[in-house]
Amino acid sequence: MKNTTFFATLMAGVAVAALVQAKDHPGKEYLQKNGYKGPATCEVCHPGAAKEFLNSVHWKHASKVDNVENIDPNQEYGMKNRIYTMCNGNDIVNNLKEIPPSPETGKTKYSGCNSCHPGNHIQDVGSTGPEAEAAVDCLVCHSSTYDHSKRKPYKDEKGNVVLGQDRSTEAALSIATPTVKNCMTCHEAAGGGVLVKRGFAFNKEHDVHAAKGMVCVDCHKTKNHKIPTGYDPNNWAHDGVRLSCTDCHTVKPHKDEDYNRHTARIACQTCHIPRTGGAFAKDFTKWEQLSNKFYEPTTLKKEANETAPVYAWYNLTVANRPDFIGPKGDRKDGKSKIYPFKIFQGKAYFNKKDGQLLAMDFAPPMATGDTLAGVASAAKILGIKDYEPVPGWQTIYFGSNHQVAPKEKALTCYNCHAPNGVLNFRELGYTADEVKKLTSPELYFEKIAEKMREEW
């Protein structure tokens, strides 16, 4: 994959920087003498941290959601229980498990949506109490030398599926601010593989923040394990703390006042994140057999920076229907701005009886390719008895909020205002006369001509 070299180089540099920082972390002598015993060791200096973490989205995989239509605002939603066609399942139906043996090889494997859960899996998503607190994997986020090969699932002596952890003293001695690798090990691989779901690579080749040596938590400034997030229409669960560009940049960030006037109606991302990538279509009704004889859903994807975004008005509230999840907004509502999005389309089974999307338990189709067996298993788990599966498509808008391009690659006047520009003004709600005016060189000719003279 094209991004592998760039990502590996960045990871090496970040790890070295984190090791330098880790030398100054207090408690080195204590760790060397007593070893690392999990959260209990951390709480010698950080009392209550584990219990605090149990109330975070990273543990619960759900939260109350107040900006999405057609859901109960009193209930919690997230990877724990949502069903949509990027995953077509959730932690309930696709809990980490041992799947049935392949009929061709007799081999089995472990799989599950919550394989990134920062616990031991016996104390599962949303669990509470002393045993859950003791199961928290502090080092998966806070160690720069964490051995991720130790996070393999296995069965204990009671037959429980357990998610392993690296609780070595060596890993504990490299405690540091979470690095890009700590975050991206899970977030880059979400959705079924590297660069599938989000389609962005946080490295110096693709993002100006990474090029400056910044790490994820420089923007996602965390307090009490509450991590700020933006308003991606697809990403519902949050810790109640929101993030925007203006947390670091002013509302008038440009020297050019023409550009500053645009910020009232144009989101920063629209000009500064001109490309995206990742999966753009996936078919859960047809799984392909891999060389290892297991099956995976058919997926169409592109590399980071290969896909042009689609632009739409967005007022930070979300349309949510069985066939569509995406931005709500209008140029006339006084709240919306034009944002960039990656459009993903997923094919799955819907219930002909009520039109709702049906979940799929991945264990049966992963072993045999039988997708309807996966639907039947999920329906049984969820207690759904009256259903008739029919294939259909769902369209999802993913927000483009990462992969910020350097200034020279940001969109400028003619990228949007030329007749063949990236913005479809008619679809954005402008009249024919307005479109004619907005695509006239009169708007930008002298500015761009002067810029070209300077470059020449």
C-alpha positions in Angstrom: 0.0 0.0 0.0 1.3 3.4 -1.0 0.9 4.9 2.5 2.7 2.1 4.4 6.2 3.6 4.0 5.2 7.1 5.0 3.2 5.8 8.0 6.0 3.6 9.2 8.5 6.5 9.0 6.3 8.8 11.0 5.6 6.1 13.6 9.4 5.6 14.1 10.0 9.3 14.6 7.0 9.7 17.0 8.1 6.7 19.0 11.6 8.1 19.5 10.2 11.5 20.6 7.9 9.8 23.0 10.7 7.8 24.6 12.6 11.0 25.3 9.6 12.4 27.0 9.0 9.1 28.9 12.4 9.4 30.7 11.0 12.4 32.6 7.8 10.6 33.7 7.9 10.1 37.5 7.7 6.7 39.0 10.5 5.0 37.1 12.1 3.6 40.2 8.8 2.4 41.6 8.1 0.5 38.3 11.5 -1.0 38.2 11.1 -2.2 41.8 7.5 -3.3 41.8 6.8 -4.1 38.1 3.5 -3.1 36.4 0.3 -4.5 37.8 -2.2 -2.7 35.5 -4.4 0.2 36.5 -3.6 -0.4 40.2 -0.1 0.7 39.5 -1.2 3.8 37.6 -3.6 4.7 40.4 -0.7 5.0 42.9 -0.3 8.5 41.3 -3.6 8.8 39.5 -6.3 7.6 41.9 -9.7 7.2 40.4 -8.5 7.3 36.8 -9.8 3.8 35.9 -13.3 4.4 37.2 -13.2 7.8 35.3 -12.3 6.0 32.1 -15.3 3.6 32.4 -17.5 6.6 31.7 -15.8 7.5 28.4 -16.9 6.7 24.9 -13.7 4.7 24.4 -15.0 2.2 27.0 -18.7 2.5 26.6 -18.8 2.7 22.8 -22.0 4.7 23.1 -23.4 8.0 24.5 -26.6 10.1 24.4 -26.9 11.9 21.0 -28.8 15.2 20.6 -28.1 16.2 16.9 -29.4 13.1 15.0 -33.0 12.7 13.9 -35.3 9.7 14.4 -33.5 8.4 17.5 -34.5 8.5 21.2 -32.5 11.3 22.9 -32.8 9.5 26.2 -31.0 6.4 24.9 -27.3 5.9 24.2 -26.0 5.1 20.7 -22.7 4.1 19.2 -20.7 1.2 18.0 -22.3 -0.8 20.9 -25.7 -0.9 19.3 -25.8 1.1 16.0 -26.5 -0.7 12.7 -25.3 1.0 9.5 -23.7 -0.2 6.3 -20.1 0.6 7.0 -20.2 -2.2 9.6 -23.6 -3.7 9.2 -23.4 -4.9 12.8 -22.4 -3.8 16.2 -20.8 -4.9 19.5 -24.0 -6.8 20.4 -24.2 -9.1 17.4 -20.5 -9.0 16.5 -19.0 -9.3 19.9 -15.4 -10.6 19.8 -15.8 -14.3 19.3 -14.4 -17.5 17.8 -16.0 -18.0 14.4 -17.1 -21.4 13.1 -14.3 -23.5 11.4 -13.9 -23.1 7.7 -15.5 -26.2 6.0 -12.5 -26.3 3.7 -9.6 -26.0 6.2 -11.1 -26.8 9.5 -9.4 -23.7 10.9 -11.1 -21.0 12.9 -10.2 -17.5 14.0 -11.3 -14.7 16.3 -13.2 -11.7 15.1 -15.4 -8.9 16.4 -16.2 -5.2 16.1 -15.0 -4.5 19.6 -11.5 -6.0 19.1 -10.1 -2.5 19.8 -11.9 -2.2 23.1 -9.3 -1.1 25.7 -10.2 -3.9 28.2 -9.8 -7.7 28.5 -13.2 -8.5 26.9 -14.4 -10.5 29.9 -15.2 -7.1 31.4 -16.9 -5.9 28.2 -18.1 -2.7 26.6 -20.0 -0.6 29.1 -19.2 -2.8 32.1 -18.6 -1.1 35.5 -17.3 -2.0 38.9 -13.9 -3.0 40.4 -13.3 -5.9 38.0 -13.9 -3.6 35.0 -11.6 -1.0 36.4 -8.9 -3.6 36.8 -9.4 -4.7 33.2 -8.6 -1.3 31.7 -5.7 -1.3 29.3 -4.0 1.9 30.3 -0.8 1.3 28.3 -2.5 0.7 24.9 -2.9 4.5 24.8 -0.1 5.6 27.1 2.9 3.5 26.2 5.1 4.3 23.3 6.6 0.8 23.2 3.4 -1.1 23.6 3.6 -4.6 22.0 0.4 -4.8 20.0 1.1 -8.4 19.1 0.1 -9.2 22.8 -3.4 -7.9 22.1 -4.4 -11.1 20.4 -7.6 -12.8 21.6 -7.4 -16.3 23.1 -9.5 -18.6 25.3 -8.9 -18.9 29.0 -9.2 -22.0 31.1 -13.0 -21.4 31.4 -13.5 -21.0 27.7 -14.0 -17.3 27.8 -12.6 -15.3 24.9 -10.0 -12.9 26.4 -8.3 -10.0 24.7 -4.7 -10.0 25.7 -2.7 -6.9 26.9 0.9 -5.8 27.1 1.4 -5.3 30.8 5.1 -5.6 30.8 7.3 -3.4 32.9 9.2 -2.5 29.7 6.0 -1.0 28.2 5.1 0.8 31.5 8.6 2.4 31.5 7.8 4.2 28.3 4.7 6.0 29.5 4.2 9.2 27.4 1.6 11.4 25.9 -0.4 9.2 23.4 1.5 9.1 20.1 0.0 9.0 16.6 0.6 5.2 16.6 -1.3 4.8 19.9 -4.4 6.4 18.3 -4.1 5.2 14.7 -3.5 1.6 15.5 -7.3 1.4 16.1 -8.6 4.5 14.2 -6.7 3.9 10.9 -7.8 0.3 10.8 -11.5 0.9 11.6 -14.1 -0.5 9.3 -12.4 -3.7 8.3 -8.8 -2.8 7.4 -6.2 0.0 6.9 -7.7 3.2 5.4 -11.1 1.7 5.0 -13.5 3.7 7.1 -12.0 7.2 7.3 -9.5 7.1 4.4 -7.0 9.5 5.9 -3.4 8.9 6.7 -2.1 11.2 9.5 1.5 11.6 8.3 3.7 14.4 7.1 3.0 13.5 3.5 -0.7 14.2 3.8 -1.3 16.5 6.8 0.3 19.8 7.7 -0.3 19.1 11.4 1.7 15.9 11.2 4.4 17.7 9.2 4.8 20.1 12.1 5.3 17.1 14.5 1.9 17.4 16.1 0.1 14.3 17.5 -3.6 13.6 17.7 -4.0 14.9 21.3 -2.6 18.3 20.4 -5.9 19.0 18.8 -8.1 16.5 20.6 -7.1 17.9 24.0 -8.2 15.4 26.6 -9.4 16.1 30.1 -10.5 13.4 32.5 -10.4 10.9 29.6 -13.0 12.9 27.8 -11.8 13.4 24.2 -13.2 16.2 22.1 -14.6 15.3 18.7 -16.2 17.1 15.8 -19.6 16.7 14.1 -19.1 14.0 11.6 -22.6 13.0 10.5 -21.6 9.3 10.7 -19.9 9.5 14.1 -22.7 9.8 16.7 -21.2 8.9 20.1 -19.2 11.5 21.9 -17.8 12.5 25.3 -19.8 15.7 25.4 -16.8 17.8 24.4 -16.7 19.3 20.9 -13.8 20.3 18.7 -13.5 22.8 15.9 -10.8 24.6 13.9 -11.5 27.8 15.7 -10.3 26.2 19.0 -6.8 26.9 17.6 -7.4 29.3 14.7 -9.3 32.6 14.7 -12.5 33.1 12.8 -10.5 35.4 10.5 -7.3 33.3 9.9 -6.2 34.7 6.6 -4.2 37.8 5.7 -6.5 38.1 2.6 -9.9 39.6 3.6 -11.6 38.1 0.6 -10.9 34.7 2.1 -11.9 35.8 5.6 -15.3 36.8 4.3 -15.9 33.2 3.1 -15.6 31.8 6.6 -19.1 32.8 7.5 -20.5 30.4 4.9 -17.6 28.0 4.1 -16.2 25.6 6.6 -12.4 25.6 6.9 -12.3 21.9 5.8 -13.9 22.8 2.4 -10.8 24.7 1.2 -8.1 23.0 3.3 -9.0 19.3 2.9 -9.4 19.0 -0.9 -9.0 15.2 -1.0 -10.0 12.1 0.9 -9.9 8.3 0.4 -10.9 4.9 1.8 -13.8 2.7 1.1 -16.6 4.2 -1.1 -18.7 1.1 -1.5 -19.2 -2.2 0.3 -21.5 -5.2 -0.3 -22.5 -7.2 2.7 -24.9 -9.4 0.6 -21.9 -10.9 -1.3 -18.7 -12.0 0.5 -15.5 -12.9 -1.3 -13.4 -15.9 -0.4 -9.8 -15.0 0.5 -6.7 -17.0 0.1 -7.0 -18.3 3.7 -10.5 -19.6 2.7 -12.3 -17.3 5.0 -14.7 -14.7 3.6 -14.9 -10.9 3.7 -17.6 -8.5 2.3 -16.8 -7.2 -1.1 -15.2 -3.7 -0.7 -14.3 -1.0 -3.1 -11.7 1.5 -1.8 -9.1 4.1 -2.7 -5.9 5.3 -1.1 -5.7 8.4 1.0 -5.8 11.5 -1.2 -7.4 9.7 -4.2 -11.0 10.8 -3.8 -12.6 14.2 -4.4 -15.1 15.2 -1.7 -18.7 16.0 -2.3 -19.9 19.4 -0.9 -23.1 20.1 1.0 -24.7 22.6 3.4 -24.4 21.3 7.0 -25.9 22.9 10.2 -24.4 20.1 12.4 -27.6 18.2 12.6 -27.9 14.8 11.0 -30.6 13.2 8.7 -31.0 9.6 9.7 -33.1 7.2 7.6 -32.7 3.5 6.7 -31.4 4.5 3.3 -29.5 7.7 4.2 -27.3 9.1 6.9 -25.9 12.6 6.2 -25.9 16.3 6.8 -29.0 18.4 7.3 -28.8 22.1 6.2 -29.7 24.8 3.8 -28.1 28.0 2.5 -31.1 29.9 3.9 -31.3 28.6 7.4 -28.7 31.0 8.8 -26.8 28.2 10.5 -25.3 26.1 7.7 -21.9 26.2 6.1 -20.6 24.3 3.1 -18.6 21.2 4.2 -16.7 18.5 2.3 -17.8 14.8 2.7 -16.8 11.4 1.5 -19.9 9.5 0.2 -20.0 5.8 1.1 -22.6 3.5 -0.2 -23.3 0.1 1.5 -25.4 -2.8 0.3 -27.0 -4.9 3.0 -30.3 -6.6 3.9 -33.4 -4.6 4.9 -36.5 -5.9 6.5 -39.3 -5.8 3.9 -41.8 -5.7 6.7 -40.8 -2.3 8.1 -38.0 -1.0 5.9 -35.4 -1.0 8.7 -31.8 -2.1 8.1 -31.1 -5.6 9.4 -27.9 -6.4 11.3 -25.6 -9.2 10.3 -23.6 -11.6 12.6 -20.3 -11.9 10.7 -19.5 -15.4 12.1 -21.5 -17.5 9.6 -20.6 -15.6 6.4 -16.9 -15.3 7.5 -16.7 -19.1 7.7 -19.0 -20.1 4.8 -20.0 -17.0 2.8 -23.6 -17.5 3.8 -24.8 -14.0 4.3 -28.5 -14.9 5.1 -27.3 -17.2 7.8 -25.6 -14.1 9.3 -28.8 -12.1 9.2 -30.7 -15.0 10.8 -28.2 -15.2 13.6 -28.3 -11.5 14.3 -32.1 -11.5 14.3 -32.1 -14.2 16.9 -29.5 -12.4 19.1 -31.6 -9.2 18.9 -35.0 -11.0 19.3 -36.3 -10.0 15.9 -38.8 -12.7 14.7 -40.9 -11.0 12.0 -38.6 -10.1 9.2 -38.1 -10.7 5.5 -34.6 -9.8 4.2 -34.3 -7.9 0.9 -31.1 -6.4 -0.4 -30.8 -2.6 -0.7 -28.4 0.3 -0.5 -27.7 2.9 2.2 -25.8 6.1 1.5 -23.6 7.6 4.3 -21.8 11.0 4.3 -18.5 10.8 6.2 -17.1 14.2 7.3 -13.7 15.2 5.9 -12.0 16.6 9.0 -8.4 15.3 8.7 -5.7 15.3 6.1 -5.3 19.1 6.0 -3.3 20.0 2.9 -0.4 22.5 2.9 -1.3 26.0 1.8 -0.2 25.6 -1.8 -2.6 22.7 -2.2 -5.6 24.4 -0.6 -8.5 25.4 -2.8 -8.4 29.0 -4.1 -10.8 31.3 -6.0 -10.8 29.5 -9.4 -11.1 26.0 -7.9 -14.6 26.9 -6.8 -15.7 29.8 -9.0 -14.6 28.5 -12.4 -17.5 27.0 -14.5 -16.0 23.6 -14.0 -15.1 24.2 -10.3 -15.5 21.8 -7.4 -18.7 23.4 -6.1 -21.9 22.6 -7.8 -23.7 25.8 -7.0 -27.0 24.7 -8.6 -27.1 21.6 -6.3 -26.2 23.9 -3.4 -29.4 25.8 -4.0 -28.4 28.8 -6.1 -30.5 30.1 -8.9 -29.4 30.2 -12.6 -28.6 33.9 -12.3 -26.6 33.4 -9.1 -24.7 30.6 -10.7 -23.8 32.8 -13.6 -22.5 35.5 -11.3 -20.6 33.0 -9.0 -18.8 31.4 -12.0 -17.7 34.6 -13.7 -14.0 35.4 -13.9 -14.9 38.9 -12.9 -14.9 37.7 -9.3 -11.3 36.5 -9.2 -9.5 37.5 -12.4 -7.2 40.3 -11.1 -6.4 38.5 -7.8 -5.3 35.3 -9.6 -3.5 37.1 -12.3 -1.5 39.0 -9.7 -0.7 35.8 -7.9 0.5 34.2 -11.1 2.7 37.2 -11.9 4.3 36.8 -8.4 4.9 33.1 -9.0 6.4 33.7 -12.4 
